[in-house]
Amino acid sequence: MALLRQTQQQYYSNKRSFTGDGTTTRFTLSNSFDTFRGFVEDDFTVYVNGDLLERETVDSGGAITINWEFDWTNGPPSKYYIDFTAGTTPADGDTITVEADPTIWQNALGVNEEITNYQFVSLNNIINNFIVAYVGEGKVISKVKRTDVQFYAQRALAELSFDTFKSTKSQEIEIPASLTMMLPHDYVNYVKLVWSDSSGIEHVIYPARKTSNPKTIKQNDNGEYSFDIDGDEFEDTNSLISPENSDTWGKYKGVTPSENQGSYQDDIYWPAGGERYGLDPQHAQVNGSFFIDELKGKIHFSSNISGKTIILHYISDSLGTDEEMQVHKFAEEAIYKWIAYSVLSTRIDTPEHVVQRFKKEKFAETRKAKLRLSNIKLEEITQVLRGRSKQIKH
């Protein structure tokens, strides 16, 4: 089960703050043996006045300078320190913040373990719990292979990730000159695409629904299809498709979007002589546009987004890595019912009334999990509605 396996101090005490006096180079992180036992330098991040201080810096000549080190004494009592070198001694009044990696802790055997978020249960534990509770003599399922349970558990996780679990992730990149972004490996669908300005405010980018990057067929000057794909005068009779990007994509990324033109008028957006009524709302914005090439796994952006910081919020299938395969406690029962229904419905000797019973239970538990995870707050809803000139009493 996903119980808290480390001490309260280990869970909460991952950050320390100090104030420099211009001379002190050693700062005590902890007087407790259990707090940072097993940690190394790579498990810490040091900030001075909010700026990251790298543990090592390399000058133009390749010489390495150690700026700070993690150290300890065996005691008693055992103490853990951050030592600054003479060249990086914090000045008088400097604020030093030391953060330990909150995702690991060391168990009693001296082995570093990943901290599982307390509100989640790993898929491996889900499988073990299901076999204990549902499989065996006198239980719903007399016997089943673990590989079968694992398969149905992963299918349930992928299905519930779309509209039940909190499975939204995000990625941030700076758009290169190619104006493309690779889709994440666990991408299912996008929630929204935005670019971030200098104040950190997100501006929503809208999809361009009337363009694409189709496969290009190479042609001769007379319009006939050419099988000489690489231009070496030898034909490849098995291929017509040119490896180059299409002319459609080239024109899309090469043209300045109409919303960025000085007069902000053209035959598409302002057909009524510059009058502002009748404007299509999907074009009434200056944030740029994008389209997704699902086949090639890329997102293509308009030219006015080049160099900007793009954030992709997307839905994950939750099957990327072992750490990602976890289930919220509010949806744990839904996973059990999903697995049980899947196992029973694929067995030829299962009575139909039993299959239908677990089908209803799976639906009911999924619905309950979705309601519990919906995160609807009455106060937040009423606050939004107040901005709509509505009289809300509560």
Backbone hydrogen bonds, N-H to C=O, Kabsch-Sander energy under -0.5 kcal/mol:
donor,donor_aa,acceptor,acceptor_aa,energy
3,L,1,M,-2.0
5,R,3,L,-0.6
11,Y,7,T,-2.0
12,Y,8,Q,-2.3
13,S,9,Q,-2.5
14,N,12,Y,-1.4
16,R,98,V,-2.6
18,F,96,I,-2.9
20,G,94,D,-2.9
22,G,90,P,-1.0
27,F,82,I,-2.1
29,L,80,Y,-3.2
30,S,80,Y,-1.2
36,F,32,S,-0.6
39,F,36,F,-2.0
43,D,40,V,-2.0
44,F,41,E,-2.0
45,T,99,E,-2.4
47,Y,97,T,-2.8
48,V,51,D,-2.7
49,N,47,Y,-0.5
49,N,95,T,-3.3
51,D,48,V,-1.8
53,L,46,V,-3.0
54,E,52,L,-0.7
57,T,65,T,-2.1
59,D,63,A,-2.1
62,G,59,D,-1.9
65,T,57,T,-2.9
67,N,55,R,-2.9
67,N,65,T,-0.6
68,W,55,R,-0.8
69,E,83,D,-2.4
71,D,81,Y,-2.2
73,T,79,K,-2.0
79,K,73,T,-1.3
80,Y,30,S,-2.4
81,Y,71,D,-3.4
82,I,27,F,-2.1
83,D,69,E,-3.0
84,F,25,T,-3.1
84,F,82,I,-0.5
85,T,67,N,-2.1
88,T,85,T,-1.5
89,T,86,A,-0.9
93,G,20,G,-3.1
94,D,91,A,-2.1
96,I,18,F,-2.8
96,I,94,D,-0.6
97,T,47,Y,-2.6
97,T,95,T,-0.5
98,V,16,R,-3.1
99,E,45,T,-3.0
99,E,97,T,-0.5
100,A,14,N,-4.1
101,D,43,D,-2.7
104,I,101,D,-1.0
105,W,113,E,-1.8
107,N,105,W,-0.5
107,N,111,V,-2.2
110,G,107,N,-2.1
113,E,105,W,-3.3
115,I,103,T,-3.2
116,T,114,E,-0.7
120,F,117,N,-2.3
121,V,327,V,-3.0
123,L,325,M,-2.6
126,I,122,S,-1.9
127,I,123,L,-2.3
128,N,124,N,-2.2
129,N,125,N,-2.8
130,F,126,I,-2.3
131,I,127,I,-2.2
132,V,128,N,-1.9
133,A,129,N,-2.5
134,Y,130,F,-2.9
135,V,130,F,-0.6
135,V,131,I,-1.0
136,G,141,I,-2.5
139,K,136,G,-1.9
141,I,134,Y,-2.2
142,S,140,V,-0.5
149,V,145,K,-1.8
150,Q,146,R,-2.7
151,F,147,T,-2.1
152,Y,148,D,-2.3
153,A,149,V,-2.3
154,Q,150,Q,-2.1
155,R,151,F,-2.0
156,A,152,Y,-2.4
157,L,153,A,-2.3
158,A,154,Q,-2.3
159,E,155,R,-2.4
160,L,156,A,-2.8
161,S,157,L,-1.3
162,F,158,A,-0.5
162,F,159,E,-1.0
163,D,159,E,-0.6
164,T,160,L,-2.0
165,F,160,L,-2.5
167,S,165,F,-1.6
169,K,314,Y,-3.0
171,Q,312,L,-1.7
173,I,310,I,-2.3
175,I,173,I,-0.6
175,I,308,K,-2.6
179,L,176,P,-1.8
181,M,299,I,-1.8
183,L,297,G,-2.3
187,Y,184,P,-1.5
188,V,315,I,-2.0
189,N,315,I,-0.9
191,V,313,H,-3.3
192,K,313,H,-1.6
193,L,205,I,-0.6
194,V,311,I,-2.2
195,W,203,H,-2.0
196,S,309,T,-2.5
197,D,201,I,-2.1
200,G,197,D,-2.0
203,H,195,W,-2.4
204,V,202,E,-0.5
205,I,193,L,-3.4
206,Y,288,G,-1.3
208,A,290,F,-3.5
209,R,207,P,-0.9
211,T,208,A,-0.6
216,T,242,S,-0.6
217,I,215,K,-0.5
218,K,216,T,-0.5
218,K,240,L,-1.8
220,N,224,E,-3.4
223,G,220,N,-1.8
226,S,218,K,-2.8
229,I,227,F,-1.6
231,G,228,D,-0.6
236,D,227,F,-2.7
237,T,235,E,-0.7
239,S,236,D,-1.8
242,S,216,T,-3.5
250,G,246,S,-1.8
251,K,247,D,-2.5
252,Y,248,T,-2.0
253,K,249,W,-2.3
254,G,250,G,-1.1
255,V,251,K,-0.9
260,N,257,P,-2.0
261,Q,258,S,-1.4
270,W,266,D,-2.0
273,G,270,W,-0.6
274,G,270,W,-0.5
275,E,272,A,-1.3
279,L,276,R,-0.8
283,H,280,D,-2.0
284,A,280,D,-0.5
284,A,281,P,-1.0
285,Q,283,H,-1.8
290,F,206,Y,-1.1
291,F,300,H,-2.1
293,D,291,F,-0.5
293,D,298,K,-3.0
294,E,292,I,-1.0
297,G,293,D,-1.3
298,K,293,D,-1.8
299,I,181,M,-3.0
300,H,291,F,-3.1
301,F,179,L,-2.6
302,S,289,S,-2.1
303,S,252,Y,-0.5
305,I,302,S,-1.7
306,S,303,S,-1.3
307,G,175,I,-1.8
308,K,305,I,-2.2
309,T,196,S,-0.6
310,I,173,I,-3.3
310,I,308,K,-0.7
311,I,194,V,-3.0
312,L,171,Q,-3.0
313,H,192,K,-2.6
313,H,311,I,-0.6
314,Y,169,K,-2.5
314,Y,312,L,-0.6
315,I,189,N,-3.4
316,S,167,S,-2.2
317,D,186,D,-1.3
325,M,321,T,-1.0
325,M,322,D,-0.6
326,Q,324,E,-1.9
327,V,121,V,-3.3
329,K,119,Q,-2.3
331,A,328,H,-1.8
332,E,329,K,-0.9
335,I,331,A,-1.6
336,Y,332,E,-1.8
337,K,333,E,-2.4
338,W,334,A,-2.1
339,I,335,I,-2.5
340,A,336,Y,-2.6
341,Y,337,K,-2.5
342,S,338,W,-2.3
343,V,339,I,-2.6
344,L,340,A,-2.6
345,S,341,Y,-2.7
346,T,342,S,-0.7
346,T,343,V,-0.7
347,R,344,L,-1.3
350,T,347,R,-1.1
354,V,351,P,-0.7
355,V,351,P,-1.7
356,Q,352,E,-2.7
357,R,353,H,-1.7
358,F,354,V,-2.1
359,K,355,V,-1.8
360,K,356,Q,-2.2
361,E,357,R,-2.2
362,K,358,F,-2.4
363,F,359,K,-2.0
364,A,360,K,-2.6
365,E,361,E,-2.6
366,T,362,K,-2.2
367,R,363,F,-2.3
368,K,364,A,-2.3
369,A,365,E,-2.4
370,K,366,T,-2.3
371,L,367,R,-2.0
372,R,368,K,-2.3
373,L,369,A,-2.1
374,S,371,L,-0.7
377,K,375,N,-0.5
381,I,377,K,-2.1
382,T,378,L,-2.6
383,Q,379,E,-1.8
384,V,380,E,-1.8
385,L,381,I,-2.4
386,R,382,T,-1.7
387,G,383,Q,-0.7
387,G,384,V,-0.9
388,R,385,L,-1.9
389,S,386,R,-1.1
390,K,385,L,-1.1
392,I,390,K,-0.9
393,K,391,Q,-0.5
